Amino acid sequence: MRNKSKGILSTGALLALVVQTGCATLEFGRDFDPHQFEAIVKRGETNTLQVKALLGAPTSQGIVVENDGSRYTRWLYYYGKGRIHKMENAQLKTMEVRFDASDKVASYSWSAE
């Protein structure tokens, strides 16, 4: 004969796990302060090594070629955090840094909530 109380406990434990997971916080990327970045970084002066010392290694790298033929190395950083069951309230930050041919910051853009 099967022990029904054992089955109920297992179901209860499973339900508790699902509820806890639904309340979990998801965090990805590396947090950064865009205002600190703006205060420190100077276009045409700050180089890739200095940006890496400030923000760490980029999440991704690529190349941007503008309509006029200008070519830039592009570094992308991001950070996100939120509760799984309320992702509409999640916090998301992105930072794009472009470097010219001499590895100096040519431009940057960021967005944050």
C-alpha positions in Angstrom: 0.0 0.0 0.0 1.3 3.4 -0.9 1.9 6.0 1.8 -0.3 9.0 0.9 1.3 11.4 3.4 4.7 11.0 1.8 3.2 11.9 -1.6 1.6 15.0 -0.1 4.9 16.1 1.4 6.7 15.7 -1.9 4.0 17.7 -3.7 4.2 20.4 -0.9 8.0 20.6 -1.2 7.7 20.9 -5.0 5.1 23.7 -4.7 7.3 25.5 -2.2 10.2 25.3 -4.7 8.1 26.7 -7.5 6.9 29.6 -5.3 10.5 30.4 -4.2 11.8 30.3 -7.8 9.0 32.6 -8.9 10.2 35.2 -6.4 13.8 34.9 -7.3 15.9 37.8 -8.5 17.6 37.5 -11.8 20.9 39.4 -12.2 23.1 39.5 -15.3 26.1 41.4 -16.6 28.3 43.6 -14.5 27.0 46.7 -12.8 28.5 50.1 -13.6 27.9 53.8 -12.8 27.5 55.8 -16.1 27.9 59.1 -14.2 31.2 58.0 -12.8 32.2 57.0 -16.3 31.3 60.4 -17.7 33.2 62.2 -15.0 36.4 60.2 -15.7 36.5 59.5 -19.4 37.6 62.1 -21.9 37.0 61.8 -25.6 40.2 61.7 -27.6 42.3 61.1 -24.5 41.1 58.0 -22.6 42.3 54.7 -24.1 41.1 51.1 -24.2 43.3 50.1 -21.2 41.9 52.8 -19.1 38.3 52.0 -20.0 39.0 48.3 -19.2 40.4 49.3 -15.8 37.2 51.3 -15.1 34.5 48.9 -16.5 36.3 45.6 -16.9 36.4 43.5 -20.1 33.5 44.4 -22.4 30.6 42.0 -22.7 30.9 42.1 -26.5 33.1 43.8 -29.1 32.5 44.7 -32.7 33.2 47.2 -35.5 31.1 50.2 -36.5 31.5 51.6 -40.0 29.7 54.9 -40.5 28.2 56.2 -43.8 31.2 58.4 -44.4 33.6 55.4 -44.0 34.7 56.2 -40.5 35.6 53.0 -38.7 35.4 52.4 -34.9 35.9 49.6 -32.5 32.7 49.1 -30.4 32.6 47.8 -26.9 29.3 47.0 -25.2 28.5 46.6 -21.5 25.2 45.8 -19.9 23.7 45.1 -16.5 20.2 43.9 -15.6 18.4 43.0 -12.4 14.8 42.1 -11.6 12.4 39.7 -10.0 11.3 36.9 -12.3 7.6 37.4 -11.6 7.8 41.2 -12.1 10.2 41.8 -15.0 8.3 44.9 -16.0 10.0 46.5 -13.0 13.5 45.3 -14.0 16.5 47.6 -14.0 18.5 47.6 -17.2 21.7 49.6 -18.1 23.7 49.6 -21.3 26.9 51.3 -22.3 28.4 51.5 -25.7 32.0 52.9 -26.1 33.5 53.6 -29.5 37.3 53.8 -30.0 39.1 55.4 -33.0 42.0 53.9 -34.9 44.4 55.1 -32.1 42.4 53.2 -29.4 41.1 56.4 -27.9 37.5 57.0 -26.9 35.7 58.6 -29.9 32.2 58.5 -28.4 30.0 56.7 -26.0 26.3 56.3 -25.2 24.5 54.9 -22.2 21.0 54.3 -21.0 19.8 53.4 -17.6 16.5 53.1 -15.7 
